[in-house]
Amino acid sequence: METQIIDGKALAIEYQEKIKTQVAKMNRTPTLAVILVGNDPASEIYVRHKRQVAERVGIISELFQLSPITTEEALIAFIQELNANDKVDGILVQLPLPKHINADAVIEAIDPNKDADGLTSANLGHLFVGTPNLVPCTPMACLALIKTVCPILQGKNVVIVGRSKLVGKPLSQLLLDENCTVTQAHSKTVNLKKVCREADILIVAVGKPNLITKSFVKKGTIIIDVGINRLKNKKIVGDVEFDKMIGHVSAITPVPGGVGPMTVTMLLQNTVQIAQKRQKNN
């Protein structure tokens, strides 16, 4: 069987060109405020990349890098200032935050109408009741990647390994809305291998390198690998044993170069959506 490698970089460029066109038609430049607490090297790389892509499509990305000893109260107060700032369209708090800060409390402080990551309970609630407003970026990225190889999802058996509110839970709702039959597996799932082998589409988002081996996957499955793991030899791998899947599955995302580029692109798409709505209301 020939396996299609789903090129997230190429798809991201396609989407970015559409976003660039949308931005050019607006009478104001969308602005994304990015908050980075501390100086975690990985987070700094992610933020730098997001800002570069934002610049490419014509979005202003303002970085606010705060001290690693910033208190939760101070961070929430700063977010509230951005909520009230008419020049700011979207707000993104780069995760993870230092351990002394409650990430859930910080996310909830973001105005849901400026929530570029789509992670406030208000936006997650809209998604779950069928009135989506701003949808989490990684789930949207996964759905877009799946549709490049399987445009009609109705009736497909989908297994999602992982139940975080960043990926697994909102993604299950997006796929239910596409009329898939969705199974949500997790660390307490009995006989994970058997559950995974039922999947027409398998999505893995747990952060465990090479957790899913060939024996977990039936022939012809589509795999979306959300995991990003750095091994001791510095190699970046996903949650799926990529090399062993070639010739066995019909399509698979690589790591890196799969879900990551599309996640950043969906962040910018959300930012433009916010700016368009604000422009319409003003």
C-alpha positions in Angstrom: 0.0 0.0 0.0 1.2 3.5 -0.9 1.1 5.8 2.1 0.4 9.5 1.6 2.4 11.8 3.8 0.0 14.6 4.8 2.1 17.8 4.3 1.1 20.2 7.0 3.5 22.9 5.8 2.1 23.0 2.3 -1.5 23.1 3.6 -0.6 25.9 6.0 0.8 28.0 3.2 -2.4 27.5 1.2 -4.5 28.7 4.2 -2.1 31.6 4.9 -2.5 32.9 1.4 -6.3 33.0 2.0 -5.8 34.8 5.4 -3.4 37.3 3.7 -6.2 38.1 1.2 -8.7 38.5 4.0 -6.4 40.9 5.9 -5.8 43.0 2.8 -9.5 43.6 2.4 -9.9 44.9 5.9 -9.9 48.6 6.8 -7.7 48.0 9.8 -4.8 45.6 10.6 -5.7 42.8 13.0 -3.5 42.7 16.1 -2.6 39.7 18.2 -1.2 40.2 21.7 1.1 37.3 22.7 1.9 36.9 26.4 5.0 34.9 27.3 5.8 34.4 31.0 9.4 33.6 31.6 12.1 32.5 29.2 11.5 28.8 28.4 13.5 28.1 25.3 10.9 25.9 23.6 8.2 28.5 24.3 10.4 31.3 22.9 10.9 29.3 19.7 7.2 28.7 19.3 6.4 32.4 19.9 9.0 33.6 17.5 7.6 31.3 14.8 4.0 32.4 15.4 5.1 36.1 15.1 7.0 35.4 11.9 3.9 33.7 10.3 1.6 36.5 11.6 3.9 39.1 9.9 3.8 37.1 6.7 0.0 37.3 6.4 -0.2 41.0 7.5 -1.2 40.6 11.2 0.5 42.6 13.9 1.8 40.4 16.6 2.8 42.2 19.8 4.9 40.2 22.2 4.6 40.9 25.9 7.4 38.9 27.7 6.9 39.0 31.5 9.2 38.0 34.3 9.2 34.3 35.3 8.3 35.5 38.9 5.2 37.4 37.6 2.3 36.5 40.0 -1.0 35.0 38.9 -2.8 38.1 40.1 -0.4 40.4 38.1 -0.8 38.3 34.9 -4.6 38.3 35.2 -4.6 42.1 35.7 -2.5 42.5 32.6 -4.9 40.4 30.6 -7.7 42.5 31.8 -5.9 45.6 30.5 -5.6 43.9 27.0 -9.3 42.9 27.2 -10.1 46.7 27.5 -7.6 47.8 24.8 -9.5 48.5 21.6 -6.3 48.1 19.5 -6.0 44.5 20.5 -8.1 41.9 18.6 -6.8 38.5 19.8 -5.0 37.5 23.0 -2.8 34.4 23.3 -1.2 33.2 26.5 1.7 30.9 25.6 1.5 27.6 27.5 2.9 26.1 29.7 3.0 28.8 32.4 5.3 28.6 35.4 4.1 26.2 38.0 3.1 28.8 40.5 0.4 30.1 38.1 -3.0 28.4 37.6 -3.3 28.2 33.8 -7.1 27.6 33.9 -7.6 30.8 35.9 -5.5 32.7 33.5 -7.3 31.4 30.4 -10.6 32.2 32.0 -9.5 35.8 32.4 -9.3 36.3 28.6 -12.4 38.0 27.1 -14.1 35.1 25.1 -14.4 37.5 22.2 -10.6 38.0 22.1 -9.8 34.4 22.9 -7.5 33.6 19.8 -6.7 30.1 21.2 -10.4 29.2 21.7 -9.8 27.7 25.1 -12.0 29.7 27.4 -14.9 27.7 28.9 -17.3 30.1 27.1 -15.9 29.2 23.7 -15.6 25.5 24.5 -19.2 25.6 25.7 -20.3 27.2 22.3 -18.6 24.3 20.5 -20.2 21.6 22.6 -23.8 23.1 22.2 -23.4 23.4 18.5 -22.9 27.2 18.2 -19.1 27.4 17.6 -17.6 30.8 18.0 -13.8 30.6 18.4 -12.6 27.0 18.1 -9.3 25.6 19.6 -6.6 25.8 17.0 -5.1 22.2 17.2 -8.5 20.5 16.7 -9.3 22.7 13.8 -5.8 21.9 12.3 -6.5 18.2 12.7 -9.8 18.4 11.0 -8.4 20.4 8.0 -5.6 17.8 7.6 -8.0 14.9 7.7 -10.2 16.5 5.0 -7.2 16.7 2.6 -7.3 12.9 2.3 -10.9 12.1 3.4 -13.3 15.0 2.4 -16.4 13.2 3.5 -16.2 12.0 7.1 -19.8 10.8 7.7 -19.9 7.3 9.2 -16.2 7.0 9.7 -15.0 5.3 12.9 -12.6 7.8 14.6 -10.5 6.9 17.7 -8.9 9.8 19.6 -6.2 8.8 22.0 -6.1 11.7 24.5 -8.8 13.7 26.3 -7.3 17.1 27.0 -9.3 20.2 26.7 -6.7 21.5 24.3 -7.1 18.8 21.8 -9.0 15.6 22.5 -12.3 16.9 23.9 -12.9 19.7 21.4 -11.7 17.5 18.5 -14.3 14.8 19.5 -17.0 17.4 19.2 -15.8 18.7 15.8 -15.8 15.1 14.5 -19.2 14.4 15.9 -20.5 17.4 14.0 -19.1 15.8 10.9 -21.3 12.7 11.7 -18.3 10.5 12.6 -18.6 7.7 15.3 -16.1 8.9 17.8 -14.3 6.8 20.5 -12.3 8.8 23.1 -9.5 6.6 24.5 -7.1 7.6 27.3 -4.7 6.4 30.0 -7.4 4.3 31.7 -8.7 2.6 28.5 -8.7 -1.2 28.8 -6.9 -2.9 25.8 -6.0 0.3 24.0 -4.6 -1.7 21.1 -7.9 -3.4 20.4 -9.7 0.0 20.5 -7.2 1.6 18.1 -7.5 -1.2 15.6 -11.2 -0.3 15.1 -10.3 3.1 13.8 -10.7 4.3 10.2 -9.1 7.5 11.4 -6.7 7.4 14.4 -5.7 10.7 16.1 -3.1 10.5 18.9 -2.4 13.4 21.3 -0.8 12.1 24.5 2.9 13.2 24.5 4.4 9.8 24.7 7.1 9.1 22.0 6.3 6.2 19.7 3.4 4.9 21.9 1.4 3.7 18.9 3.1 0.9 17.0 2.1 -0.9 13.8 0.3 -3.6 15.8 -2.2 -0.9 17.1 -3.3 0.0 13.6 -5.4 -1.8 11.0 -4.2 -1.6 7.3 -5.4 1.5 5.5 -6.0 3.7 8.5 -5.5 7.5 8.4 -3.3 8.7 11.2 -3.0 12.2 12.6 -0.1 12.5 15.1 -0.4 15.5 17.4 2.5 14.5 19.7 5.8 16.4 19.7 8.5 14.7 21.8 12.2 15.4 22.0 14.3 12.3 22.6 17.6 12.2 24.4 19.4 12.3 21.1 17.6 15.6 20.4 15.5 14.0 17.6 11.8 15.2 17.5 9.3 12.4 17.1 5.5 12.0 17.5 3.3 9.7 19.5 3.2 7.2 16.5 6.0 5.0 15.3 6.1 6.8 11.9 8.6 4.7 9.9 6.8 1.5 10.6 3.5 2.9 9.3 4.8 3.6 5.8 3.2 1.0 3.5 0.7 0.0 6.1 -1.6 3.1 6.5 -3.2 5.1 3.8 -2.1 8.5 5.1 -0.2 9.9 8.0 1.1 13.3 9.3 4.8 13.6 9.9 6.4 15.1 13.1 7.5 17.8 12.7 5.8 19.3 9.6 2.3 17.9 10.2 -0.1 19.3 12.7 2.2 22.1 14.0 2.2 24.4 11.0 -1.5 24.2 10.7 -2.1 24.9 14.4 -0.2 28.2 14.1 -2.2 29.0 10.9 -5.5 28.4 12.7 -4.5 30.8 15.4 -4.1 33.5 12.8 -7.4 32.5 11.2 -9.1 33.0 14.6 -7.4 36.4 15.0 -8.8 37.5 11.6 -12.2 36.2 12.5 -12.2 38.3 15.7 -11.0 41.4 13.9 -13.7 41.0 11.2 -16.4 40.7 13.8 -15.1 43.7 15.7 -14.9 45.7 12.4 -18.5 44.8 11.6 -19.8 45.8 15.0 -18.0 49.2 15.0 
